[in-house]
């Protein structure tokens, strides 16, 4: 059974010019709706219900359902809970490093919803009797997360993986080359991560072996063969934060309380940050030998740390049109279509490295901040819903959302776009397909002023193929796709106090098991510029199980 494996971002960009790939296109295009406490409490199954500002992003026609204007604000709290432990390879008895079972949690305050809707009556009892206009901001994704892995590794080291990546480049290039070299000589273009590692002392050249490197965690014999000096205590951590928030300029019309038409001009805003680090230190410092330097000094390895900071900011525009129809008493049907979203993105990243020795001081190294600008066309979406109201006592609803992730594209169709974006677009075509969301919601009113709500979401995987190392693809089985599905469960309460109302909701998101390779070793046959992952070296792999808790409280005023 194959697993979804994510290579730590720092390790990805260590060997590629940029991190744009099919995983990023999927990750930043996915929607995990928040909105108001009422919409979350009902599982966001509101395409056929309307009347709530959380439903505006699902179906623009819903804003003219209610016969009043309203203003709402919804503060929220997101808490990520993650359990991570090292994976035990086949035919092994323990993990290759990072074998500790580590639980980490991380909380962030959010504002998943704020906005208003103004309803205007024209005095008619039938026909086009009500029009609405509004400005609403709803969260469509939440990137709160934290993962930490730790443990003893007696087989290999992060520093040695960087040395293998730098293999073939000259010490002069690694140590003095301009960070911003933009010529065509690939021998002058090592990864920034490798340059930081060399300049901070994580690895050094092997005397007598041209352009070969020995990690500070290794020893070597007379034939210049290197191996790990002694077991290391390793730690890897990453923290993510940010959001995807949509702002809607909404207008809709009500025809005889039977037919509702609506339109959104949508503005999507994306903010994502990742901070990650790798640490290594001797499990027993006495087992590491003194290191002799060419200046006549010596020191014993005590610890090292590499840090990587990455941020992504973007904004895009789209349109969405919807209809809501009441063909019979109690029955409501809803349908909405959203155009693709062209999003302009700007990413930044930088590295820093530091090595500590007993008896000697080494100078830390920090790269400048690299910056990339590009575009991502996020896919179109279709929302459909059905709801049935049981008088004033209860509402039962179900939604279906289809998103064609295989239509996502970087940089458009411009033939002159960079090759790495063209390669990423080929990955998207070969790997992704449509994704499906099924949402269900229930609202019951045991008292006229009190509402009790529940909701459930099932979100399928949009990945249809595995992308193999040789760029061929292998279809996923049905069982593998089911394992990648996401589940959301929510509960909520609502109370009305005259013109004011108060709603509360809690949602738990169960994410699929994820696997993180924290680093890889690299090898090549003849051309050192054509490196590949050395599959013969088993490096630390984390199994990550995540849940995200969202708590929301909506304050509203109807007038």
RODODO-119189 format. One record per residue (C-alpha): residue number from 1; x, y, z. Coordinates in nm, 2 decimals. Example, Ala and Ser with C-alpha at 12.3 -4.5 7.8 and 13.67 -1.06 7.14 Angstrom:
REM residues 2
(koltor 1,(1.23,-0.45,0.78)) (koltor 2,(1.37,-0.11,0.71)) 
***
This chain:
REM residues 559
(koltor 1,(0.00,0.00,0.00)) (koltor 2,(0.15,0.33,-0.10)) (koltor 3,(0.13,0.63,0.12)) (koltor 4,(0.09,1.00,0.07)) (koltor 5,(0.44,1.13,0.15)) (koltor 6,(0.54,1.50,0.18)) (koltor 7,(0.90,1.59,0.16)) (koltor 8,(0.98,1.87,0.41)) (koltor 9,(0.96,2.20,0.21)) (koltor 10,(1.32,2.30,0.29)) (koltor 11,(1.44,1.97,0.15)) (koltor 12,(1.22,2.02,-0.16)) (koltor 13,(1.37,2.36,-0.25)) (koltor 14,(1.72,2.24,-0.16)) (koltor 15,(1.72,2.06,-0.50)) (koltor 16,(1.47,2.25,-0.71)) (koltor 17,(1.45,2.62,-0.81)) (koltor 18,(1.10,2.66,-0.67)) (koltor 19,(0.84,2.47,-0.48)) (koltor 20,(0.55,2.51,-0.72)) (koltor 21,(0.40,2.16,-0.78)) (koltor 22,(0.08,1.97,-0.79)) (koltor 23,(0.06,1.95,-0.41)) (koltor 24,(0.08,2.33,-0.37)) (koltor 25,(-0.19,2.37,-0.64)) (koltor 26,(-0.42,2.13,-0.46)) (koltor 27,(-0.34,2.26,-0.11)) (koltor 28,(-0.40,2.63,-0.18)) (koltor 29,(-0.71,2.56,-0.40)) (koltor 30,(-0.90,2.35,-0.14)) (koltor 31,(-1.18,2.50,0.05)) (koltor 32,(-1.26,2.41,0.41)) (koltor 33,(-1.54,2.65,0.49)) (koltor 34,(-1.59,2.83,0.82)) (koltor 35,(-1.81,3.14,0.80)) (koltor 36,(-2.07,3.21,1.07)) (koltor 37,(-2.13,2.98,1.38)) (koltor 38,(-2.47,2.89,1.23)) (koltor 39,(-2.33,2.78,0.90)) (koltor 40,(-2.05,2.58,1.06)) (koltor 41,(-2.29,2.42,1.31)) (koltor 42,(-2.49,2.29,1.02)) (koltor 43,(-2.19,2.16,0.83)) (koltor 44,(-2.21,2.45,0.58)) (koltor 45,(-2.49,2.26,0.41)) (koltor 46,(-2.67,2.59,0.33)) (koltor 47,(-2.67,2.60,-0.05)) (koltor 48,(-3.05,2.56,-0.05)) (koltor 49,(-3.13,2.74,0.27)) (koltor 50,(-2.98,3.09,0.26)) (koltor 51,(-3.07,3.37,0.50)) (koltor 52,(-2.73,3.34,0.68)) (koltor 53,(-2.42,3.54,0.59)) (koltor 54,(-2.22,3.21,0.61)) (koltor 55,(-2.42,3.08,0.31)) (koltor 56,(-2.34,3.37,0.08)) (koltor 57,(-2.02,3.22,-0.05)) (koltor 58,(-2.20,2.89,-0.12)) (koltor 59,(-2.50,3.04,-0.30)) (koltor 60,(-2.52,3.41,-0.36)) (koltor 61,(-2.90,3.39,-0.40)) (koltor 62,(-2.94,3.31,-0.03)) (koltor 63,(-2.90,3.68,0.08)) (koltor 64,(-3.26,3.77,-0.02)) (koltor 65,(-3.43,3.49,0.16)) (koltor 66,(-3.45,3.66,0.49)) (koltor 67,(-3.70,3.95,0.52)) (koltor 68,(-3.46,4.17,0.72)) (koltor 69,(-3.12,4.33,0.70)) (koltor 70,(-2.84,4.20,0.93)) (koltor 71,(-2.49,4.28,1.06)) (koltor 72,(-2.27,4.00,1.20)) (koltor 73,(-1.92,3.94,1.33)) (koltor 74,(-1.77,3.60,1.41)) (koltor 75,(-1.45,3.57,1.61)) (koltor 76,(-1.30,3.22,1.63)) (koltor 77,(-1.03,3.00,1.78)) (koltor 78,(-0.85,2.73,1.59)) (koltor 79,(-0.65,2.46,1.77)) (koltor 80,(-0.43,2.21,1.59)) (koltor 81,(-0.36,1.88,1.77)) (koltor 82,(-0.09,1.66,1.61)) (koltor 83,(0.05,1.32,1.70)) (koltor 84,(0.38,1.24,1.52)) (koltor 85,(0.60,0.93,1.55)) (koltor 86,(0.88,0.78,1.34)) (koltor 87,(0.78,0.52,1.08)) (koltor 88,(0.93,0.17,1.12)) (koltor 89,(1.06,0.05,0.78)) (koltor 90,(0.98,-0.29,0.65)) (koltor 91,(1.20,-0.56,0.79)) (koltor 92,(1.31,-0.33,1.07)) (koltor 93,(1.24,-0.33,1.45)) (koltor 94,(1.26,0.05,1.51)) (koltor 95,(1.23,0.38,1.32)) (koltor 96,(1.53,0.54,1.15)) (koltor 97,(1.54,0.84,1.38)) (koltor 98,(1.25,1.05,1.51)) (koltor 99,(1.11,0.74,1.69)) (koltor 100,(0.96,0.93,1.98)) (koltor 101,(0.58,0.97,2.00)) (koltor 102,(0.53,1.34,2.02)) (koltor 103,(0.21,1.53,2.07)) (koltor 104,(0.20,1.90,1.98)) (koltor 105,(-0.08,2.16,1.99)) (koltor 106,(-0.10,2.51,1.85)) (koltor 107,(-0.38,2.77,1.88)) (koltor 108,(-0.46,3.08,1.67)) (koltor 109,(-0.73,3.35,1.71)) (koltor 110,(-0.92,3.40,1.38)) (koltor 111,(-1.20,3.62,1.24)) (koltor 112,(-1.37,3.37,1.00)) (koltor 113,(-1.67,3.60,0.93)) (koltor 114,(-1.77,3.96,0.93)) (koltor 115,(-2.02,4.15,0.71)) (koltor 116,(-2.36,4.29,0.65)) (koltor 117,(-2.66,4.24,0.42)) (koltor 118,(-2.91,4.52,0.34)) (koltor 119,(-3.25,4.41,0.22)) (koltor 120,(-3.47,4.66,0.03)) (koltor 121,(-3.84,4.60,-0.02)) (koltor 122,(-4.02,4.77,-0.31)) (koltor 123,(-4.37,4.73,-0.16)) (koltor 124,(-4.49,4.46,-0.39)) (koltor 125,(-4.66,4.14,-0.26)) (koltor 126,(-4.57,3.94,-0.56)) (koltor 127,(-4.31,3.95,-0.84)) (koltor 128,(-3.97,4.09,-0.78)) (koltor 129,(-4.05,4.21,-0.43)) (koltor 130,(-3.71,4.22,-0.25)) (koltor 131,(-3.35,4.31,-0.34)) (koltor 132,(-3.04,4.27,-0.13)) (koltor 133,(-2.69,4.41,-0.13)) (koltor 134,(-2.41,4.31,0.09)) (koltor 135,(-2.04,4.30,0.18)) (koltor 136,(-1.94,3.97,0.35)) (koltor 137,(-1.60,3.82,0.44)) (koltor 138,(-1.59,3.44,0.51)) (koltor 139,(-1.29,3.21,0.57)) (koltor 140,(-1.25,2.94,0.31)) (koltor 141,(-0.95,2.77,0.46)) (koltor 142,(-0.73,2.77,0.78)) (koltor 143,(-0.37,2.67,0.78)) (koltor 144,(-0.31,2.64,1.15)) (koltor 145,(-0.08,2.35,1.23)) (koltor 146,(0.23,2.24,1.42)) (koltor 147,(0.43,1.91,1.39)) (koltor 148,(0.73,1.80,1.60)) (koltor 149,(0.93,1.48,1.57)) (koltor 150,(1.23,1.37,1.78)) (koltor 151,(1.44,1.07,1.86)) (koltor 152,(1.78,0.90,1.83)) (koltor 153,(1.92,0.81,1.49)) (koltor 154,(2.22,0.58,1.48)) (koltor 155,(2.22,0.54,1.10)) (koltor 156,(2.25,0.88,0.93)) (koltor 157,(2.23,1.26,0.98)) (koltor 158,(2.08,1.57,0.84)) (koltor 159,(2.42,1.73,0.80)) (koltor 160,(2.54,1.43,0.59)) (koltor 161,(2.23,1.46,0.37)) (koltor 162,(2.33,1.82,0.29)) (koltor 163,(2.69,1.71,0.22)) (koltor 164,(2.55,1.45,-0.03)) (koltor 165,(2.35,1.72,-0.20)) (koltor 166,(2.65,1.95,-0.23)) (koltor 167,(2.87,1.67,-0.37)) (koltor 168,(3.03,1.79,-0.70)) (koltor 169,(3.02,2.16,-0.64)) (koltor 170,(3.35,2.33,-0.56)) (koltor 171,(3.43,2.47,-0.22)) (koltor 172,(3.48,2.81,-0.38)) (koltor 173,(3.13,2.80,-0.52)) (koltor 174,(2.97,2.68,-0.20)) (koltor 175,(3.16,2.94,0.01)) (koltor 176,(3.19,3.25,-0.20)) (koltor 177,(2.94,3.24,-0.49)) (koltor 178,(2.70,3.52,-0.52)) (koltor 179,(2.36,3.42,-0.39)) (koltor 180,(2.20,3.59,-0.68)) (koltor 181,(2.40,3.44,-0.96)) (koltor 182,(2.17,3.43,-1.26)) (koltor 183,(2.39,3.30,-1.54)) (koltor 184,(2.37,2.98,-1.73)) (koltor 185,(2.66,2.79,-1.56)) (koltor 186,(2.49,2.53,-1.35)) (koltor 187,(2.81,2.45,-1.17)) (koltor 188,(2.77,2.78,-1.00)) (koltor 189,(2.42,2.72,-0.88)) (koltor 190,(2.41,2.51,-0.57)) (koltor 191,(2.10,2.51,-0.36)) (koltor 192,(2.09,2.79,-0.10)) (koltor 193,(2.03,2.54,0.18)) (koltor 194,(2.36,2.37,0.08)) (koltor 195,(2.55,2.71,0.07)) (koltor 196,(2.42,2.80,0.42)) (koltor 197,(2.52,2.46,0.55)) (koltor 198,(2.87,2.48,0.41)) (koltor 199,(2.92,2.84,0.53)) (koltor 200,(2.80,2.76,0.88)) (koltor 201,(3.03,2.46,0.91)) (koltor 202,(2.78,2.17,0.88)) (koltor 203,(3.01,1.99,0.63)) (koltor 204,(3.36,2.05,0.49)) (koltor 205,(3.57,1.94,0.20)) (koltor 206,(3.76,1.61,0.22)) (koltor 207,(4.13,1.67,0.16)) (koltor 208,(4.25,1.49,-0.14)) (koltor 209,(3.90,1.42,-0.27)) (koltor 210,(3.79,1.69,-0.52)) (koltor 211,(3.45,1.83,-0.44)) (koltor 212,(3.36,1.56,-0.19)) (koltor 213,(3.23,1.65,0.15)) (koltor 214,(3.22,1.52,0.50)) (koltor 215,(2.95,1.62,0.75)) (koltor 216,(3.05,1.75,1.09)) (koltor 217,(2.86,1.45,1.24)) (koltor 218,(3.08,1.20,1.05)) (koltor 219,(3.42,1.04,1.07)) (koltor 220,(3.62,0.89,0.78)) (koltor 221,(3.88,0.62,0.73)) (koltor 222,(4.20,0.62,0.53)) (koltor 223,(4.01,0.56,0.21)) (koltor 224,(3.79,0.87,0.28)) (koltor 225,(3.48,0.66,0.34)) (koltor 226,(3.25,0.86,0.58)) (koltor 227,(3.00,0.72,0.83)) (koltor 228,(2.81,0.85,1.13)) (koltor 229,(3.05,0.90,1.43)) (koltor 230,(2.79,0.81,1.69)) (koltor 231,(2.41,0.81,1.75)) (koltor 232,(2.25,1.16,1.73)) (koltor 233,(1.95,1.30,1.90)) (koltor 234,(1.75,1.46,1.62)) (koltor 235,(1.45,1.69,1.61)) (koltor 236,(1.24,1.82,1.33)) (koltor 237,(0.96,2.08,1.37)) (koltor 238,(0.73,2.28,1.15)) (koltor 239,(0.46,2.54,1.22)) (koltor 240,(0.21,2.67,0.98)) (koltor 241,(-0.03,2.96,1.01)) (koltor 242,(-0.25,3.16,0.78)) (koltor 243,(-0.58,3.16,0.61)) (koltor 244,(-0.77,3.18,0.29)) (koltor 245,(-1.04,3.45,0.31)) (koltor 246,(-1.30,3.54,0.05)) (koltor 247,(-1.46,3.89,0.03)) (koltor 248,(-1.80,3.90,-0.15)) (koltor 249,(-1.98,4.19,-0.31)) (koltor 250,(-2.32,4.04,-0.32)) (koltor 251,(-2.65,4.12,-0.48)) (koltor 252,(-2.96,3.91,-0.51)) (koltor 253,(-3.33,3.93,-0.59)) (koltor 254,(-3.65,3.76,-0.45)) (koltor 255,(-3.94,3.67,-0.68)) (koltor 256,(-4.26,3.60,-0.48)) (koltor 257,(-4.06,3.41,-0.21)) (koltor 258,(-4.04,3.13,-0.46)) (koltor 259,(-3.74,3.21,-0.68)) (koltor 260,(-3.41,3.38,-0.57)) (koltor 261,(-3.13,3.49,-0.80)) (koltor 262,(-2.79,3.60,-0.68)) (koltor 263,(-2.45,3.71,-0.79)) (koltor 264,(-2.11,3.75,-0.61)) (koltor 265,(-1.80,3.94,-0.72)) (koltor 266,(-1.55,3.75,-0.51)) (koltor 267,(-1.20,3.85,-0.40)) (koltor 268,(-0.99,3.58,-0.26)) (koltor 269,(-0.70,3.66,-0.02)) (koltor 270,(-0.44,3.40,0.07)) (koltor 271,(-0.18,3.42,0.35)) (koltor 272,(0.04,3.13,0.44)) (koltor 273,(0.36,3.10,0.65)) (koltor 274,(0.57,2.80,0.73)) (koltor 275,(0.86,2.79,0.98)) (koltor 276,(1.06,2.47,1.00)) (koltor 277,(1.38,2.36,1.16)) (koltor 278,(1.62,2.06,1.18)) (koltor 279,(1.83,2.00,1.50)) (koltor 280,(2.10,1.75,1.57)) (koltor 281,(2.31,1.69,1.88)) (koltor 282,(2.52,1.39,2.01)) (koltor 283,(2.33,1.15,2.23)) (koltor 284,(2.66,1.11,2.41)) (koltor 285,(2.91,1.40,2.34)) (koltor 286,(3.21,1.19,2.46)) (koltor 287,(3.16,0.95,2.16)) (koltor 288,(3.24,1.23,1.91)) (koltor 289,(3.61,1.30,1.84)) (koltor 290,(3.77,1.64,1.83)) (koltor 291,(3.77,1.80,1.49)) (koltor 292,(4.10,1.95,1.38)) (koltor 293,(4.07,2.27,1.16)) (koltor 294,(4.33,2.40,0.92)) (koltor 295,(4.39,2.71,1.14)) (koltor 296,(4.53,2.49,1.41)) (koltor 297,(4.22,2.50,1.63)) (koltor 298,(4.00,2.21,1.73)) (koltor 299,(3.65,2.16,1.87)) (koltor 300,(3.40,1.88,1.94)) (koltor 301,(3.06,1.88,1.78)) (koltor 302,(2.79,1.99,2.02)) (koltor 303,(2.48,2.07,1.81)) (koltor 304,(2.36,2.22,1.48)) (koltor 305,(2.04,2.38,1.37)) (koltor 306,(1.90,2.47,1.02)) (koltor 307,(1.60,2.70,0.99)) (koltor 308,(1.38,2.77,0.69)) (koltor 309,(1.11,3.03,0.67)) (koltor 310,(0.87,3.04,0.39)) (koltor 311,(0.57,3.28,0.33)) (koltor 312,(0.31,3.30,0.05)) (koltor 313,(0.07,3.59,-0.01)) (koltor 314,(-0.18,3.62,-0.28)) (koltor 315,(-0.51,3.77,-0.41)) (koltor 316,(-0.75,3.67,-0.68)) (koltor 317,(-1.08,3.75,-0.84)) (koltor 318,(-1.37,3.54,-0.95)) (koltor 319,(-1.75,3.55,-1.00)) (koltor 320,(-2.03,3.33,-0.88)) (koltor 321,(-2.39,3.31,-0.97)) (koltor 322,(-2.66,3.11,-0.79)) (koltor 323,(-3.03,3.03,-0.79)) (koltor 324,(-3.26,2.91,-0.50)) (koltor 325,(-3.60,2.77,-0.58)) (koltor 326,(-3.90,2.67,-0.36)) (koltor 327,(-4.11,2.44,-0.58)) (koltor 328,(-4.33,2.33,-0.30)) (koltor 329,(-4.40,2.42,0.06)) (koltor 330,(-4.11,2.32,0.28)) (koltor 331,(-3.88,2.21,-0.01)) (koltor 332,(-3.59,2.42,-0.13)) (koltor 333,(-3.34,2.36,-0.41)) (koltor 334,(-3.02,2.55,-0.47)) (koltor 335,(-2.75,2.57,-0.74)) (koltor 336,(-2.45,2.79,-0.78)) (koltor 337,(-2.15,2.80,-1.02)) (koltor 338,(-1.82,2.97,-0.95)) (koltor 339,(-1.57,3.07,-1.22)) (koltor 340,(-1.20,2.99,-1.19)) (koltor 341,(-0.99,3.22,-0.97)) (koltor 342,(-0.68,3.38,-1.11)) (koltor 343,(-0.46,3.44,-0.81)) (koltor 344,(-0.14,3.64,-0.82)) (koltor 345,(0.11,3.50,-0.57)) (koltor 346,(0.43,3.61,-0.41)) (koltor 347,(0.65,3.37,-0.21)) (koltor 348,(0.95,3.45,0.00)) (koltor 349,(1.20,3.22,0.17)) (koltor 350,(1.53,3.23,0.36)) (koltor 351,(1.76,2.99,0.55)) (koltor 352,(1.99,3.02,0.84)) (koltor 353,(2.23,2.77,0.99)) (koltor 354,(2.44,2.75,1.31)) (koltor 355,(2.69,2.49,1.44)) (koltor 356,(2.80,2.48,1.80)) (koltor 357,(3.13,2.32,1.91)) (koltor 358,(3.29,2.26,2.24)) (koltor 359,(3.62,2.45,2.24)) (koltor 360,(3.57,2.65,1.91)) (koltor 361,(3.33,2.91,1.78)) (koltor 362,(3.19,2.89,1.42)) (koltor 363,(3.02,3.18,1.25)) (koltor 364,(2.65,3.13,1.17)) (koltor 365,(2.53,3.18,0.81)) (koltor 366,(2.21,3.34,0.68)) (koltor 367,(2.09,3.36,0.33)) (koltor 368,(1.92,3.66,0.18)) (koltor 369,(1.55,3.64,0.12)) (koltor 370,(1.45,3.49,-0.21)) (koltor 371,(1.13,3.60,-0.38)) (koltor 372,(0.91,3.45,-0.65)) (koltor 373,(0.60,3.59,-0.82)) (koltor 374,(0.37,3.38,-1.03)) (koltor 375,(0.00,3.31,-1.09)) (koltor 376,(-0.22,3.02,-1.01)) (koltor 377,(-0.56,2.96,-1.17)) (koltor 378,(-0.77,2.79,-0.90)) (koltor 379,(-1.04,2.56,-1.04)) (koltor 380,(-1.41,2.63,-1.10)) (koltor 381,(-1.67,2.49,-0.85)) (koltor 382,(-2.03,2.37,-0.86)) (koltor 383,(-2.26,2.38,-0.56)) (koltor 384,(-2.59,2.20,-0.54)) (koltor 385,(-2.82,2.16,-0.24)) (koltor 386,(-3.16,2.04,-0.12)) (koltor 387,(-3.33,2.13,0.20)) (koltor 388,(-3.67,2.06,0.37)) (koltor 389,(-3.82,2.27,0.64)) (koltor 390,(-4.06,2.11,0.89)) (koltor 391,(-4.27,2.42,0.96)) (koltor 392,(-4.08,2.63,1.22)) (koltor 393,(-3.95,2.33,1.41)) (koltor 394,(-3.66,2.19,1.20)) (koltor 395,(-3.46,2.21,0.89)) (koltor 396,(-3.27,1.92,0.72)) (koltor 397,(-3.03,2.00,0.44)) (koltor 398,(-2.77,1.83,0.21)) (koltor 399,(-2.51,1.98,-0.02)) (koltor 400,(-2.29,1.85,-0.29)) (koltor 401,(-1.98,2.04,-0.42)) (koltor 402,(-1.77,1.95,-0.72)) (koltor 403,(-1.43,2.11,-0.79)) (koltor 404,(-1.22,2.03,-1.09)) (koltor 405,(-0.87,2.04,-0.94)) (koltor 406,(-0.73,1.89,-1.26)) (koltor 407,(-0.80,2.23,-1.43)) (koltor 408,(-0.58,2.42,-1.20)) (koltor 409,(-0.28,2.58,-1.38)) (koltor 410,(0.03,2.78,-1.30)) (koltor 411,(0.11,3.08,-1.51)) (koltor 412,(-0.17,3.04,-1.76)) (koltor 413,(-0.11,2.91,-2.12)) (koltor 414,(0.18,3.14,-2.20)) (koltor 415,(0.43,2.93,-2.40)) (koltor 416,(0.72,3.13,-2.27)) (koltor 417,(0.65,3.07,-1.90)) (koltor 418,(0.93,2.91,-1.70)) (koltor 419,(0.99,2.54,-1.75)) (koltor 420,(0.93,2.46,-1.39)) (koltor 421,(0.58,2.60,-1.41)) (koltor 422,(0.52,2.40,-1.73)) (koltor 423,(0.64,2.09,-1.55)) (koltor 424,(0.41,2.16,-1.26)) (koltor 425,(0.11,2.20,-1.50)) (koltor 426,(0.20,1.86,-1.65)) (koltor 427,(0.20,1.71,-1.30)) (koltor 428,(-0.15,1.86,-1.23)) (koltor 429,(-0.29,1.71,-1.55)) (koltor 430,(-0.14,1.37,-1.47)) (koltor 431,(-0.22,1.35,-1.10)) (koltor 432,(-0.53,1.55,-1.01)) (koltor 433,(-0.90,1.51,-1.10)) (koltor 434,(-1.23,1.63,-0.96)) (koltor 435,(-1.29,1.65,-0.59)) (koltor 436,(-1.62,1.60,-0.42)) (koltor 437,(-1.77,1.74,-0.10)) (koltor 438,(-2.08,1.60,0.06)) (koltor 439,(-2.23,1.81,0.34)) (koltor 440,(-2.53,1.75,0.57)) (koltor 441,(-2.69,1.97,0.83)) (koltor 442,(-2.97,1.97,1.08)) (koltor 443,(-3.13,2.25,1.28)) (koltor 444,(-3.40,2.19,1.54)) (koltor 445,(-3.59,2.45,1.74)) (koltor 446,(-3.70,2.30,2.07)) (koltor 447,(-3.81,2.65,2.18)) (koltor 448,(-3.90,2.95,1.96)) (koltor 449,(-3.58,3.14,2.06)) (koltor 450,(-3.34,2.84,2.07)) (koltor 451,(-3.18,2.64,1.79)) (koltor 452,(-2.97,2.32,1.82)) (koltor 453,(-2.76,2.23,1.52)) (koltor 454,(-2.54,1.95,1.38)) (koltor 455,(-2.34,1.89,1.07)) (koltor 456,(-2.11,1.65,0.89)) (koltor 457,(-1.88,1.68,0.59)) (koltor 458,(-1.71,1.41,0.37)) (koltor 459,(-1.44,1.54,0.14)) (koltor 460,(-1.29,1.31,-0.11)) (koltor 461,(-0.93,1.31,-0.24)) (koltor 462,(-0.87,1.48,-0.57)) (koltor 463,(-0.56,1.27,-0.64)) (koltor 464,(-0.62,1.00,-0.90)) (koltor 465,(-0.26,0.89,-0.97)) (koltor 466,(0.07,0.84,-0.80)) (koltor 467,(0.36,1.04,-0.96)) (koltor 468,(0.66,0.81,-0.97)) (koltor 469,(1.02,0.91,-0.95)) (koltor 470,(1.06,0.86,-1.33)) (koltor 471,(0.75,1.09,-1.39)) (koltor 472,(0.53,0.80,-1.49)) (koltor 473,(0.20,0.76,-1.31)) (koltor 474,(0.03,0.47,-1.13)) (koltor 475,(-0.35,0.48,-1.06)) (koltor 476,(-0.46,0.50,-0.70)) (koltor 477,(-0.69,0.22,-0.58)) (koltor 478,(-1.03,0.29,-0.44)) (koltor 479,(-0.90,0.19,-0.09)) (koltor 480,(-0.61,0.44,-0.12)) (koltor 481,(-0.84,0.72,-0.22)) (koltor 482,(-1.07,0.65,0.07)) (koltor 483,(-0.78,0.67,0.31)) (koltor 484,(-0.71,1.02,0.18)) (koltor 485,(-1.07,1.15,0.26)) (koltor 486,(-1.13,1.42,0.52)) (koltor 487,(-1.42,1.43,0.77)) (koltor 488,(-1.57,1.72,0.96)) (koltor 489,(-1.82,1.69,1.25)) (koltor 490,(-1.98,2.00,1.40)) (koltor 491,(-2.23,2.10,1.67)) (koltor 492,(-2.39,2.43,1.74)) (koltor 493,(-2.64,2.64,1.94)) (koltor 494,(-2.83,2.96,1.86)) (koltor 495,(-3.04,3.20,2.06)) (koltor 496,(-3.25,3.50,1.96)) (koltor 497,(-3.30,3.80,2.19)) (koltor 498,(-3.53,4.03,2.01)) (koltor 499,(-3.34,4.20,1.73)) (koltor 500,(-3.01,4.04,1.84)) (koltor 501,(-2.89,3.68,1.81)) (koltor 502,(-2.60,3.48,1.94)) (koltor 503,(-2.47,3.16,1.78)) (koltor 504,(-2.20,2.92,1.89)) (koltor 505,(-2.04,2.62,1.71)) (koltor 506,(-1.76,2.37,1.75)) (koltor 507,(-1.61,2.18,1.45)) (koltor 508,(-1.36,1.90,1.45)) (koltor 509,(-1.17,1.83,1.13)) (koltor 510,(-1.02,1.48,1.09)) (koltor 511,(-0.73,1.50,0.84)) (koltor 512,(-0.59,1.20,0.66)) (koltor 513,(-0.27,1.04,0.79)) (koltor 514,(0.03,1.23,0.64)) (koltor 515,(0.39,1.11,0.60)) (koltor 516,(0.68,1.35,0.61)) (koltor 517,(1.03,1.27,0.49)) (koltor 518,(1.25,1.52,0.68)) (koltor 519,(1.55,1.48,0.45)) (koltor 520,(1.70,1.26,0.18)) (koltor 521,(2.04,1.16,0.07)) (koltor 522,(2.14,1.22,-0.30)) (koltor 523,(2.35,1.04,-0.55)) (koltor 524,(2.45,1.05,-0.92)) (koltor 525,(2.62,0.84,-1.18)) (koltor 526,(2.83,1.07,-1.40)) (koltor 527,(2.69,1.42,-1.41)) (koltor 528,(2.67,1.56,-1.06)) (koltor 529,(2.42,1.82,-1.18)) (koltor 530,(2.17,1.54,-1.24)) (koltor 531,(2.13,1.42,-0.89)) (koltor 532,(1.86,1.18,-0.77)) (koltor 533,(1.73,1.06,-0.44)) (koltor 534,(1.94,0.78,-0.30)) (koltor 535,(1.67,0.52,-0.22)) (koltor 536,(1.93,0.29,-0.06)) (koltor 537,(1.96,0.53,0.24)) (koltor 538,(1.66,0.51,0.48)) (koltor 539,(1.62,0.85,0.64)) (koltor 540,(1.37,0.96,0.91)) (koltor 541,(1.01,0.96,0.82)) (koltor 542,(0.73,1.09,1.03)) (koltor 543,(0.37,0.95,1.05)) (koltor 544,(0.15,1.25,1.13)) (koltor 545,(-0.21,1.23,1.26)) (koltor 546,(-0.39,1.56,1.28)) (koltor 547,(-0.71,1.71,1.40)) (koltor 548,(-0.81,2.07,1.39)) (koltor 549,(-1.07,2.21,1.64)) (koltor 550,(-1.26,2.53,1.54)) (koltor 551,(-1.47,2.72,1.79)) (koltor 552,(-1.68,3.02,1.67)) (koltor 553,(-1.91,3.27,1.83)) (koltor 554,(-2.14,3.49,1.61)) (koltor 555,(-2.28,3.82,1.73)) (koltor 556,(-2.56,3.95,1.51)) (koltor 557,(-2.82,4.22,1.48)) (koltor 558,(-3.13,4.21,1.26)) (koltor 559,(-3.30,4.53,1.15)) 
***
